[in-house]
């Protein structure tokens, strides 16, 4: 074969591959763009969770205090009595000296945050932990408030969003390095069609790395991928007894149930009680609440990053836990203490964890915008707004180029030859994103044996006849 023929054959293969990747880019966008818009909008708000929660809690952070402060034991009792038959799950050190004490109590699988006046022991506010605004937003962001099914749908959309971004980079990356206009900056004098094309391409080039990072660091929370990751850790002998992040609702509920101890339940029921401010009556103090008087000063002296929580032992006679629940996970320490003496039994900080856990922890913290302050939040916000712009410009491009009566997918051509790099890329994506692999196989079979055989559907979708 002559060199000219070889070059022509290679050019034809490149054209076929380009067209095939363009079609996958189109269909990936068709499915994932609505979810990308949803995730980027809810995620942009969630980046500012500490500031929003601080603003929501402002009525309980600047109290007028007069008189002697109640003991931690009395405050814990008041919080437990606010929800009859509940158990104290953890006692949180107040953020400032004139702030209400937050005590989280459990009732079955439900948790309630109780704000207690530190002097009068009046219960100022009670809120279900799952119904706090930012917790609801987190569930909307990661699960669509639909539990495991919602989590799986979000995970599937995130997987295809990775395909969307990678194929987009392949399509728009310059084949000639001297022509960077329309790749690194938008050409504004070439008409509206070129403007929208450039806006889409340039936005994608600049924010793809940030977007890929956000997607990959969000996967550990997903039910399916999180379980897949745990299985991989078990096979590679990198598993730990307890991760710093939860992967399912069932895991969260199990942790709550473990803290429901009969010895810590509030004594008496108040069936007519509402949650308006009131003064708690005197109640006999169960012995189980006494360690709070001893451990609150210990917790305050440890220098942990706020918020600091004191958690009772899950087993009788076991050590209690004083832990930091700081938004920046790299600052979290976990201290085990003897509830009878206050002596520190053990202390573990973030740097002492396994390398894999530290990598995931740093990724999650950056994903949430908490690793390096407001700069991290602004970078996350920029990525989220860039994804919105990328999605909106994609819809405009599709709407402007589509023909009446068809979906508007790129016209199919002869199938490209499977090369080693292409096969390796598909296999790598399939191994890393198992849900995407299952959906890819399903779509292939559906297209091959059903949709391509129904002429009106085939023509509308732009498929090759079977």
C-alpha positions as CSV (number, residue, x, y, z in Angstrom):
1,X,0.0,0.0,0.0
2,X,1.4,3.4,-1.0
3,X,2.1,6.0,1.7
4,X,-0.7,8.2,0.2
5,X,-3.2,5.4,0.7
6,X,-2.0,4.8,4.2
7,X,-2.4,8.4,5.1
8,X,-5.9,8.5,3.5
9,X,-6.9,5.4,5.5
10,X,-5.6,6.9,8.7
11,X,-7.5,10.1,8.0
12,X,-10.7,8.2,7.4
13,X,-10.2,6.3,10.6
14,X,-9.7,9.6,12.5
15,X,-12.8,11.0,10.9
16,X,-14.9,8.0,11.9
17,X,-13.5,8.1,15.4
18,X,-14.2,11.8,15.7
19,X,-17.8,11.3,14.5
20,X,-18.4,8.4,16.9
21,X,-17.0,10.3,19.9
22,X,-19.1,13.3,18.9
23,X,-22.2,11.1,19.0
24,X,-21.3,9.7,22.4
25,X,-20.7,13.3,23.6
26,X,-24.1,14.3,22.4
27,X,-26.0,11.4,24.0
28,X,-24.0,11.7,27.3
29,X,-24.9,15.4,27.4
30,X,-28.6,14.6,26.6
31,X,-28.8,12.5,29.7
32,X,-26.4,14.2,32.2
33,X,-27.0,17.9,31.5
34,X,-30.2,18.2,33.6
35,X,-28.3,16.6,36.5
36,X,-25.2,18.7,36.0
37,X,-27.4,21.8,36.3
38,X,-29.0,20.5,39.5
39,X,-25.7,19.4,41.1
40,X,-23.9,22.6,40.2
41,X,-26.7,24.8,41.6
42,X,-27.2,22.9,44.9
43,X,-23.5,22.3,45.3
44,X,-22.8,26.0,44.8
45,X,-25.1,26.8,47.8
46,X,-23.7,23.9,49.9
47,X,-20.2,25.3,49.6
48,X,-21.2,28.0,52.0
49,X,-22.7,25.7,54.6
50,X,-20.7,27.0,57.6
51,X,-21.7,30.6,56.9
52,X,-25.3,29.8,56.3
53,X,-25.6,27.6,59.4
54,X,-23.9,30.4,61.4
55,X,-26.5,32.9,60.1
56,X,-29.4,30.5,60.9
57,X,-28.1,29.9,64.4
58,X,-27.6,33.6,65.2
59,X,-30.7,33.9,67.5
60,X,-29.0,31.3,69.8
61,X,-25.4,32.6,69.8
62,X,-25.8,36.0,71.5
63,X,-27.8,35.3,74.7
64,X,-28.2,37.6,77.7
65,X,-26.7,35.5,80.5
66,X,-27.3,36.4,84.2
67,X,-26.6,34.1,87.0
68,X,-24.7,30.9,87.5
69,X,-24.2,28.6,84.6
70,X,-25.9,25.2,84.8
71,X,-23.7,22.1,84.9
72,X,-23.2,20.1,81.7
73,X,-25.0,17.2,83.4
74,X,-28.1,19.4,84.0
75,X,-28.0,20.7,80.4
76,X,-27.8,17.2,79.0
77,X,-30.8,16.2,81.2
78,X,-32.8,19.2,79.9
79,X,-32.0,18.3,76.3
80,X,-33.0,14.7,76.8
81,X,-36.2,15.6,78.5
82,X,-37.2,17.8,75.6
83,X,-37.7,14.6,73.6
84,X,-39.2,12.0,76.0
85,X,-37.5,8.6,76.0
86,X,-34.6,9.9,74.0
87,X,-30.9,9.3,74.5
88,X,-28.1,11.9,74.4
89,X,-26.0,11.2,71.3
90,X,-23.5,13.9,71.8
91,X,-23.0,17.2,73.7
92,X,-21.4,20.0,71.6
93,X,-19.3,22.7,73.2
94,X,-20.9,26.0,72.6
95,X,-19.2,28.2,69.9
96,X,-18.9,31.2,72.3
97,X,-19.4,31.9,76.0
98,X,-22.9,33.5,75.5
99,X,-24.2,30.9,73.1
100,X,-26.7,28.2,73.7
101,X,-25.4,24.7,74.2
102,X,-26.2,22.3,71.4
103,X,-27.1,18.7,72.5
104,X,-28.1,16.1,69.9
105,X,-30.5,13.5,71.2
106,X,-31.7,10.3,69.5
107,X,-35.2,8.8,69.4
108,X,-35.1,5.5,67.4
109,X,-33.4,6.4,64.2
110,X,-34.2,10.1,64.4
111,X,-31.9,12.7,65.8
112,X,-32.9,16.1,67.2
113,X,-30.7,19.1,67.9
114,X,-31.7,20.8,71.1
115,X,-30.6,24.3,71.9
116,X,-30.4,24.8,75.7
117,X,-29.9,28.0,77.6
118,X,-26.7,27.6,79.6
119,X,-28.1,29.3,82.7
120,X,-31.8,28.7,82.9
121,X,-31.8,25.4,81.0
122,X,-34.7,26.6,78.9
123,X,-35.0,24.7,75.6
124,X,-34.8,27.5,73.1
125,X,-35.2,25.4,69.9
126,X,-35.5,21.8,68.8
127,X,-35.0,20.7,65.2
128,X,-34.8,17.3,63.5
129,X,-31.2,16.9,62.2
130,X,-32.5,15.5,58.9
131,X,-34.7,18.6,58.4
132,X,-32.1,21.2,59.0
133,X,-31.9,23.3,55.8
134,X,-28.3,22.4,54.9
135,X,-28.9,18.7,55.6
136,X,-32.0,18.8,53.4
137,X,-29.9,20.5,50.7
138,X,-27.2,17.8,51.0
139,X,-29.8,15.1,50.6
140,X,-31.3,16.9,47.6
141,X,-27.8,17.3,46.1
142,X,-26.7,13.7,46.6
143,X,-29.9,11.7,46.6
144,X,-32.7,13.8,45.2
145,X,-34.5,13.0,48.5
146,X,-35.1,9.6,46.9
147,X,-32.8,7.4,49.0
148,X,-30.7,4.7,47.3
149,X,-32.5,5.1,44.0
150,X,-31.8,8.8,43.9
151,X,-28.2,8.2,44.8
152,X,-27.8,5.7,42.0
153,X,-29.3,8.1,39.5
154,X,-26.9,10.9,40.6
155,X,-24.0,8.5,40.4
156,X,-25.0,7.4,36.9
157,X,-25.3,11.0,35.8
158,X,-21.9,11.8,37.3
159,X,-20.3,8.9,35.5
160,X,-21.7,10.0,32.2
161,X,-20.7,13.6,33.0
162,X,-17.1,12.3,33.1
163,X,-17.6,10.8,29.7
164,X,-19.1,14.1,28.5
165,X,-16.1,16.1,29.7
166,X,-13.5,13.7,28.4
167,X,-15.1,13.4,24.9
168,X,-15.6,17.2,24.9
169,X,-11.9,17.7,25.5
170,X,-11.0,15.3,22.7
171,X,-13.4,17.1,20.2
172,X,-12.3,20.6,20.9
173,X,-8.6,20.2,21.6
174,X,-6.7,22.0,18.8
175,X,-5.2,19.8,16.1
176,X,-3.0,22.8,15.1
177,X,-1.4,24.5,18.1
178,X,-1.2,27.9,16.3
179,X,-5.0,28.1,16.3
180,X,-5.9,28.7,19.9
181,X,-8.7,31.2,19.2
182,X,-12.0,29.4,20.1
183,X,-10.1,27.1,22.4
184,X,-8.5,29.3,25.0
185,X,-10.6,32.5,24.3
186,X,-13.9,33.4,22.7
187,X,-13.9,35.0,19.3
188,X,-16.5,37.8,19.5
189,X,-16.4,39.0,15.9
190,X,-17.3,35.8,14.1
191,X,-21.1,35.9,14.5
192,X,-23.5,34.3,17.0
193,X,-23.0,30.7,15.8
194,X,-19.2,30.9,16.4
195,X,-19.7,32.8,19.6
196,X,-21.9,30.1,21.2
197,X,-19.6,27.4,19.8
198,X,-16.5,29.2,21.3
199,X,-18.3,29.9,24.6
200,X,-19.0,26.2,25.0
201,X,-15.6,25.0,24.0
202,X,-13.6,27.6,25.9
203,X,-15.6,27.2,29.1
204,X,-15.1,23.4,28.8
205,X,-11.3,23.7,28.3
206,X,-10.9,26.0,31.3
207,X,-13.1,24.3,33.9
208,X,-12.9,20.6,32.9
209,X,-10.1,19.8,35.4
210,X,-12.1,21.4,38.2
211,X,-15.3,19.7,37.2
212,X,-13.6,16.3,36.9
213,X,-12.2,16.8,40.4
214,X,-15.6,17.7,41.8
215,X,-17.2,14.6,40.3
216,X,-14.5,12.2,41.3
217,X,-14.3,13.5,44.9
218,X,-18.1,13.3,45.2
219,X,-18.3,9.6,44.4
220,X,-17.2,8.2,47.8
221,X,-20.6,9.3,49.2
222,X,-22.6,7.5,46.6
223,X,-24.3,4.2,47.7
224,X,-23.2,2.2,44.7
225,X,-19.7,3.5,44.2
226,X,-19.1,3.7,47.9
227,X,-20.0,0.0,48.4
228,X,-17.8,-0.8,45.3
229,X,-14.9,1.2,46.9
230,X,-15.3,-0.7,50.1
231,X,-15.2,-4.1,48.3
232,X,-12.0,-2.9,46.5
233,X,-10.5,-1.9,49.8
234,X,-11.3,-5.4,51.3
235,X,-9.7,-7.1,48.3
236,X,-6.5,-4.9,48.5
237,X,-6.3,-5.2,52.3
238,X,-6.7,-1.4,52.8
239,X,-10.0,-1.5,54.6
240,X,-10.5,0.2,58.0
241,X,-13.0,-0.4,60.7
242,X,-14.7,3.0,60.3
243,X,-14.4,5.5,57.5
244,X,-14.7,9.2,58.1
245,X,-17.5,9.5,55.6
246,X,-20.8,7.5,55.2
247,X,-21.8,5.8,52.0
248,X,-25.4,5.0,52.7
249,X,-28.4,6.0,54.7
250,X,-28.5,2.6,56.3
251,X,-25.0,3.2,57.7
252,X,-26.0,6.5,59.2
253,X,-29.1,5.0,60.8
254,X,-27.0,2.1,62.2
255,X,-24.6,4.6,63.8
256,X,-27.5,6.4,65.4
257,X,-29.0,3.2,66.8
258,X,-25.7,2.3,68.3
259,X,-25.9,5.4,70.5
260,X,-29.5,4.7,71.8
261,X,-28.6,3.3,75.2
262,X,-31.3,2.5,77.8
263,X,-29.1,3.8,80.6
264,X,-29.0,7.2,78.9
265,X,-32.6,7.7,78.1
266,X,-34.5,10.6,79.6
267,X,-36.8,9.6,82.5
268,X,-40.4,10.6,82.1
269,X,-42.6,11.6,79.2
270,X,-44.3,14.9,78.6
271,X,-47.1,14.2,76.2
272,X,-48.4,17.8,76.1
273,X,-45.0,19.3,75.7
274,X,-44.3,21.7,72.8
275,X,-40.9,23.0,71.8
276,X,-41.4,26.6,72.9
277,X,-39.0,28.0,75.5
278,X,-39.6,26.7,79.0
279,X,-37.7,26.0,82.2
280,X,-37.1,22.3,82.9
281,X,-38.4,21.0,86.2
282,X,-36.0,19.3,88.6
283,X,-35.4,15.7,87.6
284,X,-33.4,13.0,89.4
285,X,-30.0,12.8,87.7
286,X,-29.1,9.3,86.2
287,X,-25.6,8.3,87.0
288,X,-25.0,8.0,83.2
289,X,-25.1,11.8,82.8
290,X,-22.5,12.5,85.4
291,X,-19.4,12.2,83.1
292,X,-20.4,15.3,81.2
293,X,-19.4,17.4,84.2
294,X,-16.0,15.9,84.1
295,X,-15.5,15.7,80.3
296,X,-16.7,19.1,79.2
297,X,-13.6,20.9,80.8
298,X,-11.4,18.2,79.4
299,X,-12.8,18.7,75.9
300,X,-12.3,22.5,76.2
301,X,-8.7,22.0,77.2
302,X,-7.7,19.7,74.3
303,X,-7.6,22.5,71.7
304,X,-9.6,20.7,69.1
305,X,-11.1,22.5,66.0
306,X,-14.7,23.5,66.5
307,X,-17.3,22.1,66.7
308,X,-16.2,19.7,69.4
309,X,-18.5,16.9,70.4
310,X,-18.6,14.6,73.4
311,X,-20.0,11.2,72.5
312,X,-21.0,8.5,75.1
313,X,-19.6,5.0,74.8
314,X,-21.6,2.6,72.7
315,X,-20.7,-0.3,75.1
316,X,-21.1,-0.4,78.9
317,X,-17.9,0.6,80.6
318,X,-16.2,1.7,77.4
319,X,-14.3,4.9,76.8
320,X,-16.2,8.0,75.7
321,X,-15.2,10.0,72.6
322,X,-14.3,13.6,72.3
323,X,-14.0,14.5,68.6
324,X,-13.7,17.5,66.3
325,X,-16.3,17.7,63.6
326,X,-14.6,20.6,61.8
327,X,-15.7,21.2,58.2
328,X,-12.1,20.9,57.3
329,X,-11.6,17.2,57.8
330,X,-7.8,17.5,58.0
331,X,-8.2,19.3,61.3
332,X,-10.3,16.5,62.9
333,X,-8.9,14.7,65.9
334,X,-10.6,11.9,67.8
335,X,-9.8,11.4,71.5
336,X,-10.8,8.5,73.7
337,X,-11.2,9.3,77.3
338,X,-12.0,7.5,80.5
339,X,-15.4,8.8,81.6
340,X,-14.7,8.2,85.3
341,X,-11.3,10.1,85.5
342,X,-11.2,12.2,82.4
343,X,-7.8,10.7,81.5
344,X,-7.0,10.5,77.8
345,X,-6.8,6.9,76.6
346,X,-5.8,7.6,73.0
347,X,-5.7,10.4,70.5
348,X,-5.7,10.1,66.7
349,X,-5.4,12.9,64.3
350,X,-6.0,13.1,60.5
351,X,-2.3,12.6,59.6
352,X,-2.2,9.3,61.4
353,X,-4.9,7.7,59.2
354,X,-4.1,5.5,56.2
355,X,-2.8,7.3,53.1
356,X,-5.9,6.3,51.1
357,X,-8.2,7.7,53.8
358,X,-6.2,10.9,53.9
359,X,-6.4,11.3,50.1
360,X,-10.2,10.7,50.1
361,X,-10.6,13.1,53.1
362,X,-8.7,15.9,51.4
363,X,-10.7,15.3,48.3
364,X,-14.0,15.5,50.2
365,X,-13.0,18.6,52.1
366,X,-11.9,20.3,48.9
367,X,-15.2,19.2,47.3
368,X,-17.1,20.8,50.1
369,X,-15.1,24.0,49.8
370,X,-13.5,23.8,53.3
371,X,-9.8,22.9,52.8
372,X,-8.3,26.4,52.4
373,X,-11.0,28.9,53.4
374,X,-12.9,31.3,51.1
375,X,-10.5,30.7,48.2
376,X,-11.6,27.1,48.1
377,X,-15.2,28.2,48.2
378,X,-14.7,30.7,45.3
379,X,-12.9,28.0,43.2
380,X,-15.8,25.6,43.8
381,X,-18.3,28.3,43.0
382,X,-16.4,29.2,39.8
383,X,-16.4,25.5,38.7
384,X,-20.2,25.2,39.5
385,X,-21.0,28.3,37.5
386,X,-18.7,27.2,34.7
387,X,-20.7,23.9,34.5
388,X,-23.9,25.9,34.3
389,X,-22.5,27.9,31.5
390,X,-21.2,24.8,29.8
391,X,-24.6,23.2,30.0
392,X,-26.6,26.2,28.9
393,X,-24.4,26.8,25.9
394,X,-24.7,23.1,24.9
395,X,-28.4,23.4,24.9
396,X,-28.3,26.6,22.8
397,X,-25.9,24.9,20.3
398,X,-28.2,21.9,20.0
399,X,-31.3,24.0,19.6
400,X,-29.7,26.2,16.9
401,X,-28.3,23.2,14.8
402,X,-31.1,20.7,15.1
403,X,-33.3,19.9,12.1
404,X,-37.1,19.9,12.4
405,X,-38.5,16.4,13.2
406,X,-35.4,14.8,14.5
407,X,-33.5,14.8,17.8
408,X,-30.4,16.4,16.3
409,X,-27.7,13.8,17.0
410,X,-24.6,14.0,14.8
411,X,-25.1,12.0,11.6
412,X,-23.8,8.4,12.0
413,X,-21.0,7.1,9.7
414,X,-19.2,3.8,9.4
415,X,-17.9,2.5,12.7
416,X,-14.3,3.3,13.6
417,X,-11.8,0.5,14.1
418,X,-11.2,-0.4,17.8
419,X,-7.6,0.6,18.5
420,X,-5.7,-0.3,21.7
421,X,-5.8,3.2,23.2
422,X,-9.6,3.4,22.6
423,X,-10.2,0.0,24.0
424,X,-8.0,0.8,27.1
425,X,-9.9,4.1,27.7
426,X,-13.3,2.4,27.5
427,X,-12.2,-0.5,29.8
428,X,-10.7,2.0,32.3
429,X,-13.9,4.0,32.5
430,X,-16.0,0.8,32.8
431,X,-13.8,-0.5,35.7
432,X,-13.9,2.9,37.5
433,X,-17.6,3.5,36.9
434,X,-19.4,0.2,37.0
435,X,-22.9,1.8,36.8
436,X,-21.8,3.5,33.6
437,X,-20.6,0.2,32.2
438,X,-23.9,-1.5,32.9
439,X,-25.8,1.4,31.4
440,X,-23.5,1.4,28.3
441,X,-24.2,-2.3,27.8
442,X,-27.9,-1.8,28.2
443,X,-28.0,1.2,25.8
444,X,-26.0,-0.8,23.2
445,X,-28.3,-3.8,23.3
446,X,-31.4,-1.6,23.3
447,X,-30.1,0.4,20.3
448,X,-28.9,-2.7,18.4
449,X,-31.9,-5.0,18.9
450,X,-34.9,-2.6,19.5
451,X,-34.6,1.0,18.6
452,X,-32.7,0.6,15.3
453,X,-35.5,-1.8,14.1
454,X,-38.3,0.8,14.6
455,X,-38.0,3.1,11.6
456,X,-39.7,6.3,13.1
457,X,-37.7,6.0,16.3
458,X,-34.5,5.1,14.5
459,X,-34.8,8.2,12.2
460,X,-35.7,10.5,15.1
461,X,-32.7,9.3,17.1
462,X,-30.3,9.3,14.2
463,X,-29.4,5.6,14.5
464,X,-27.9,3.3,11.9
465,X,-30.4,0.7,10.5
466,X,-29.9,-2.8,12.0
